[in-house]
Amino acid sequence: MSTLRGALVGFGSIAERGHVPAYASKASPLDIVAVAEPCAARYAAIRARLPEARIYPNFERLLAREALDFVDVCAPPSEHMKVSLAAFARGLHVLCERPLAMSLLEARRMVGAAIRAQSVLFPVHSYLHAPIIRAVRGLLSHDLIGPVRMVAIDTWRTDRARGRTPWHRDWRREPRYAGAGILAFEWLADYPSSVSAWTRSVRGDGVEGNATCTMVFPCGIARAHISRDAGIRRAIYALHGDRGSIRVEDDELEVVVRAADGGTRSWKSSLPSNRKDPAQGPWFEGVLRGFTRAVEQRDFVGKEATDAIMGIRVASAAVSSARRGGTPIVLPSNQDVWSRERCA
């Protein structure tokens, strides 16, 4: 595959510390030739990281002047749809940070534009490429614990990730920029049929600081809790199957498997995953490989985009449930979700 020419739209912390190092690693035949960044105070950082890239004050001017194959959207979520639609109108592929869009309606418009343009829409789900998560995926593929019936996800953070100064360092605290969060789900091998949620904003922000969500799947239940006001930074995942369990705490992995005679065997391992780096730079190389593969295979709206769309749908339902005191919200079937998004 020949090298694809791309542009970054937005040059904040994620772009500088996550995306740019991955491009420099040459994980895939992708080259950044231009950057659109409205904050002139960030230009020195762009020149330091990408000395040969041309800089534009907005994405409209960049798209009008550059010959590109793709854009990498690193702007705040409130800009994702606008930038993506402009790129699709020019026949470009789009790699887009999470959450993919501010609402289900925006996501549908992006999907429809991608399909019409025959261009790839690929969301950045970098956490799926963390070594510890890849290890869990491998264990599940070997059917060590049997079908997963229960998942518990606890994500504790002491604060929200912050943007780069001198723009708006705390933009993630404002719904007009940040939108709703996206929920990851792959371990129950399906999408949820209903969701219940409870949220609380401890610091008076417009975006909730604490959220608990219970999702009912066709074959199990998942409970997720995230806090931006915790006393420590930690991620703890537990997966329970018919024959055992897998537990992850940051970079530590523990597996317990029940034998037919009633006994158990267990083991532990450590897989450094650089979780304390909010930019998740090393994980982004896997995203680039997936994006390149989608372009090669002309997989315009693949599983990654479908997962992102369902994540937005679940997040929206969770917000509705929380407003109603945790009342369960029934979600449409997978077939209904896919057919509607394809026709949008």
C-alpha positions in Angstrom: 0.0 0.0 0.0 1.4 3.4 -1.0 1.7 6.1 1.7 -1.5 8.0 2.5 -1.3 11.7 3.0 -3.2 13.0 6.0 -3.9 16.0 8.1 -4.5 16.5 11.8 -7.5 18.7 12.8 -6.8 19.9 16.3 -3.5 19.8 18.0 -4.1 19.3 21.7 -2.7 16.8 24.2 -4.0 13.7 22.5 -2.7 14.7 19.1 0.7 15.8 20.4 1.4 13.0 22.8 -0.7 10.1 21.3 -1.2 10.4 17.6 2.0 12.1 16.4 4.4 9.6 18.1 2.4 6.7 16.5 2.7 8.3 13.0 6.4 8.8 13.7 6.8 5.1 14.5 5.7 4.2 11.0 3.3 1.6 12.3 1.3 2.1 9.1 2.0 3.9 5.7 0.5 7.1 6.9 2.1 10.6 6.7 0.9 13.8 8.3 1.5 16.7 5.9 -0.7 19.4 7.4 -2.4 20.5 10.7 -5.4 22.7 11.3 -5.3 24.4 14.7 -7.2 27.6 15.6 -4.9 28.5 18.6 -1.8 30.2 17.3 0.0 29.7 20.6 0.1 26.0 19.7 2.0 26.5 16.5 5.5 26.2 18.2 4.5 22.8 19.5 3.3 21.8 16.0 6.6 22.9 14.4 8.6 21.0 17.0 6.7 17.8 16.5 5.9 18.1 12.8 8.5 20.4 11.3 7.5 19.7 7.7 3.8 20.0 8.2 1.9 23.1 6.9 -0.2 24.9 9.5 -3.7 26.3 8.9 -5.9 28.3 11.3 -9.0 26.3 10.4 -9.9 23.0 8.7 -11.8 24.7 5.9 -8.7 26.4 4.6 -6.7 23.3 5.0 -9.1 21.1 3.1 -9.3 23.7 0.3 -5.6 23.8 -0.2 -4.2 20.4 0.5 -4.3 17.2 -1.6 -5.1 14.5 1.0 -6.2 10.9 1.5 -7.5 11.2 5.1 -8.0 13.5 8.1 -7.4 12.6 11.7 -10.0 14.5 13.8 -8.5 15.4 17.2 -10.7 18.5 17.8 -13.3 18.4 20.7 -16.3 16.2 20.1 -18.5 19.2 19.3 -16.5 19.6 16.1 -16.3 15.9 15.0 -19.4 15.9 12.7 -18.7 19.2 11.0 -15.1 18.2 10.2 -16.0 14.7 9.1 -18.8 15.8 6.8 -16.4 18.3 5.1 -13.8 15.6 4.6 -16.3 13.1 3.2 -17.5 15.8 0.8 -14.0 15.7 -0.6 -13.8 11.9 -0.8 -11.4 11.6 2.2 -11.2 8.9 4.8 -11.8 9.9 8.4 -10.1 8.8 11.6 -11.9 10.3 14.5 -11.3 10.5 18.2 -13.9 9.3 20.7 -16.7 9.9 21.3 -17.4 9.7 17.6 -20.2 12.3 17.8 -22.2 14.4 20.2 -25.5 12.6 19.5 -27.0 9.6 17.7 -28.3 12.0 15.0 -24.8 13.3 14.3 -23.4 9.8 14.2 -26.0 8.8 11.6 -25.2 11.7 9.4 -21.5 10.8 9.5 -22.3 7.2 8.6 -24.5 8.2 5.8 -21.9 10.6 4.4 -19.2 7.9 4.6 -21.2 5.4 2.7 -22.2 7.9 0.0 -18.6 9.0 -0.4 -17.2 5.4 -0.3 -14.8 6.6 2.4 -13.8 5.0 5.7 -15.2 6.2 9.0 -12.9 4.8 11.7 -13.2 5.7 15.4 -10.2 5.9 17.8 -10.8 3.1 20.4 -7.2 3.0 21.5 -7.8 1.3 24.8 -8.6 -1.9 22.9 -5.0 -2.1 22.0 -3.5 -1.9 25.5 -1.4 -5.1 26.1 -3.5 -6.1 29.1 -6.7 -5.9 27.1 -5.2 -7.8 24.2 -4.2 -10.5 26.8 -7.8 -10.7 28.0 -9.0 -11.1 24.5 -6.6 -13.9 23.9 -7.7 -15.7 27.1 -11.4 -15.5 26.0 -10.6 -16.8 22.5 -9.2 -19.9 24.1 -12.5 -20.4 26.1 -10.7 -20.8 29.4 -13.5 -19.5 31.6 -16.4 -20.4 29.4 -19.1 -18.0 28.1 -18.9 -14.6 30.0 -22.0 -14.0 32.0 -21.0 -11.1 34.2 -18.7 -8.1 33.7 -17.8 -5.4 36.3 -15.8 -2.4 35.1 -14.5 0.2 37.6 -12.6 3.2 36.3 -11.4 5.6 39.0 -9.8 9.0 38.1 -8.8 11.9 40.3 -9.8 14.4 37.7 -10.8 14.8 34.0 -8.1 14.8 31.4 -7.3 18.4 30.6 -6.8 20.2 27.4 -3.8 22.2 26.4 -3.4 25.8 27.4 -3.9 28.6 26.4 -7.1 27.4 24.7 -9.7 26.0 27.1 -7.9 23.7 29.6 -11.2 22.4 31.2 -13.3 22.0 28.0 -14.2 18.4 29.1 -16.2 19.9 32.0 -18.6 21.6 29.5 -21.3 19.6 27.7 -21.3 22.0 24.7 -17.7 20.8 23.9 -17.5 17.4 25.5 -20.7 15.6 24.9 -21.5 12.2 26.5 -19.0 9.5 27.2 -18.7 6.3 25.2 -19.0 2.8 26.8 -16.8 0.0 25.7 -18.2 -3.5 25.3 -16.8 -6.5 23.7 -16.5 -9.1 26.4 -20.1 -10.2 26.3 -19.9 -10.5 22.5 -23.1 -8.6 21.9 -24.9 -5.3 22.4 -27.1 -4.6 25.4 -30.8 -4.9 25.3 -31.4 -2.4 28.2 -29.6 0.1 30.3 -30.1 1.7 33.8 -27.9 4.5 35.1 -27.3 6.8 38.0 -25.1 9.9 37.8 -23.9 12.7 40.1 -21.9 15.8 39.6 -19.9 16.4 42.8 -18.2 19.6 41.7 -21.2 21.2 40.1 -20.0 20.6 36.5 -22.4 20.3 33.6 -20.8 16.9 32.9 -21.3 14.2 35.5 -18.3 13.3 37.7 -19.6 9.9 38.8 -21.7 7.4 36.9 -22.9 3.9 37.5 -24.5 2.0 34.7 -26.0 -1.5 34.5 -26.4 -3.1 31.0 -28.5 -6.2 30.4 -27.2 -8.3 27.5 -28.8 -11.3 25.8 -26.3 -13.6 27.6 -25.3 -11.7 30.7 -25.0 -8.4 32.6 -22.4 -5.7 32.8 -22.0 -3.1 35.5 -19.7 -0.1 34.9 -18.7 2.6 37.3 -16.6 5.6 36.4 -15.5 8.4 38.8 -13.6 11.6 38.0 -13.6 12.5 41.7 -11.8 9.4 43.2 -8.9 9.5 45.6 -6.8 7.3 43.4 -6.3 6.5 39.7 -7.1 2.9 38.9 -8.9 0.6 36.5 -10.3 -2.7 37.7 -12.2 -5.2 35.4 -13.7 -8.5 36.4 -15.1 -11.1 33.9 -17.0 -14.1 35.3 -17.7 -17.1 33.1 -19.2 -20.5 33.6 -15.8 -22.0 34.4 -13.9 -19.3 36.1 -12.9 -15.6 36.2 -10.5 -13.1 34.8 -9.6 -10.0 36.9 -7.5 -7.0 35.8 -6.2 -4.3 38.1 -4.3 -1.8 36.1 -1.4 -3.8 34.6 -2.0 -7.0 36.8 -3.9 -10.0 35.4 -5.3 -12.8 37.5 -7.0 -15.9 36.0 -9.0 -18.5 38.0 -10.3 -21.6 36.3 -12.5 -24.3 37.9 -11.7 -27.9 37.0 -14.3 -30.7 36.4 -13.4 -32.2 39.8 -14.3 -29.0 41.6 -10.8 -27.8 42.2 -9.3 -24.6 40.8 -6.1 -23.5 39.2 -5.0 -19.9 39.1 -2.1 -17.8 37.9 -1.1 -14.1 37.8 0.9 -12.1 35.3 1.9 -8.5 34.8 1.6 -6.7 31.4 2.8 -3.0 31.6 0.2 -1.0 29.6 1.2 2.6 30.3 -2.2 3.3 31.7 -1.1 6.4 33.5 -0.4 8.2 30.2 -3.8 9.8 29.3 -2.6 10.2 25.7 -2.3 6.4 25.3 0.4 6.9 22.7 1.7 3.3 22.3 -1.9 2.0 22.0 -2.6 4.3 19.1 -0.2 2.3 16.8 -2.8 -0.5 16.8 -5.5 2.1 15.8 -3.4 3.2 12.8 -3.0 -0.4 11.7 -6.7 -1.0 12.0 -7.5 2.2 10.1 -5.1 1.3 7.3 -6.6 -2.2 7.0 -10.1 -0.7 6.7 -8.9 1.6 3.9 -7.2 -1.4 2.1 -10.3 -3.5 2.4 -12.8 -0.7 1.7 -14.5 -1.4 4.9 -16.2 2.0 5.0 -18.4 1.5 8.1 -17.1 -1.5 9.9 -17.4 -3.1 13.3 -15.4 -0.3 15.0 -17.8 2.4 13.7 -20.8 0.2 14.6 -19.5 -0.2 18.1 -19.0 3.5 18.4 -22.6 4.2 17.2 -24.0 1.7 19.7 -21.8 3.3 22.4 -23.5 6.7 21.7 -26.9 5.0 21.8 -26.1 3.4 25.1 -24.7 6.6 26.6 -27.8 8.6 25.5 -30.0 5.9 27.0 -28.0 6.0 30.2 -28.5 9.8 30.4 -32.2 9.3 30.0 -32.3 6.6 32.6 -30.3 8.8 35.1 -32.7 11.6 34.6 -35.6 9.2 35.5 -33.9 8.0 38.7 -32.4 4.8 37.1 -35.5 3.7 35.2 -34.4 1.0 32.7 -34.3 2.1 29.1 -35.0 -0.6 26.5 -32.7 -0.6 23.5 -33.5 -1.8 19.9 -32.2 -5.0 18.6 -28.8 -5.2 16.9 -30.4 -5.8 13.5 -32.5 -2.7 13.9 -29.5 -0.6 15.0 -27.5 -1.7 12.0 -30.2 -1.4 9.4 -31.2 2.1 10.6 -27.6 3.4 10.6 -26.9 2.0 7.1 -30.0 3.8 5.7 -29.3 7.1 7.5 
